[in-house]
Amino acid sequence: SHVMSEYARMTDTERDQIDQDAQVFMRTCADAIHQLRTEAHKGVQSAQVKEHRTAVLDFIEDYLKRVCKLYSEQRAIRVKRVIDKKRL
């Protein structure tokens, strides 16, 4: 209830800024994961270390994808509410 009252006080401009910042942050994270993936195997001889690093990066990438999906769903709800308000 308290959390919802805090969101109700946000302006559309603030929400738009959060959306923009979130998109930049998600893109930055995806780029960082890609960069780590390209550098993860440099100079590594052990197959076990390579496999471990690949698994860790796969996990992190999957987690980011799930966060992005959740963000997209939440944003879709917001957009739908704005459209519904305009219809009224």
C-alpha positions in Angstrom: 0.0 0.0 0.0 2.8 2.4 0.9 4.8 1.4 -2.2 1.8 2.0 -4.4 1.2 5.5 -2.9 4.8 6.4 -3.7 4.4 5.3 -7.4 1.1 7.3 -7.6 3.1 10.4 -6.8 5.5 9.9 -9.7 5.0 12.0 -12.8 4.9 10.6 -16.3 8.2 12.4 -16.9 9.8 10.6 -14.0 8.4 7.3 -15.2 9.8 8.0 -18.7 13.2 8.8 -17.3 13.2 5.6 -15.3 12.3 3.7 -18.5 15.1 5.3 -20.4 17.6 4.7 -17.6 16.5 1.0 -17.4 16.9 0.5 -21.1 20.4 2.0 -21.0 21.3 -0.1 -18.0 20.0 -3.3 -19.6 21.9 -2.5 -22.9 25.1 -1.8 -20.9 24.7 -5.1 -19.0 24.2 -7.0 -22.3 27.3 -5.3 -23.8 29.4 -6.1 -20.7 28.3 -9.8 -20.8 29.2 -10.0 -24.4 32.6 -8.4 -23.7 33.2 -10.8 -20.8 32.3 -13.7 -23.1 34.9 -12.7 -25.7 37.6 -12.3 -23.0 36.7 -15.2 -20.8 38.7 -17.8 -22.6 41.8 -15.8 -23.4 44.9 -17.5 -22.0 42.9 -20.2 -20.3 44.3 -23.8 -20.9 41.9 -25.8 -18.7 38.7 -27.1 -20.3 37.1 -27.1 -16.9 37.7 -23.4 -16.4 36.4 -22.6 -19.8 33.3 -24.7 -19.2 32.8 -23.0 -15.8 33.1 -19.5 -17.2 30.8 -20.3 -20.1 28.2 -21.7 -17.6 28.5 -18.6 -15.4 28.1 -16.2 -18.3 25.2 -18.3 -19.7 23.5 -18.0 -16.2 24.1 -14.2 -16.0 22.8 -13.7 -19.6 19.7 -15.8 -18.9 19.1 -13.8 -15.7 19.4 -10.5 -17.6 16.9 -11.8 -20.3 14.4 -12.7 -17.5 14.8 -9.2 -16.0 14.3 -7.6 -19.4 11.2 -9.7 -20.0 9.8 -8.7 -16.6 10.6 -5.1 -17.4 8.8 -5.3 -20.7 5.8 -6.8 -19.1 5.6 -4.1 -16.5 6.1 -1.4 -19.2 3.3 -2.9 -21.3 1.0 -2.7 -18.3 1.9 1.0 -17.9 1.3 1.7 -21.6 -2.0 -0.1 -21.5 -3.1 2.0 -18.5 -2.1 5.2 -20.3 -4.1 4.1 -23.4 -7.1 3.2 -21.3 -7.0 6.6 -19.6 -6.9 8.4 -22.9 -9.9 6.4 -24.1 -11.9 7.6 -21.1 
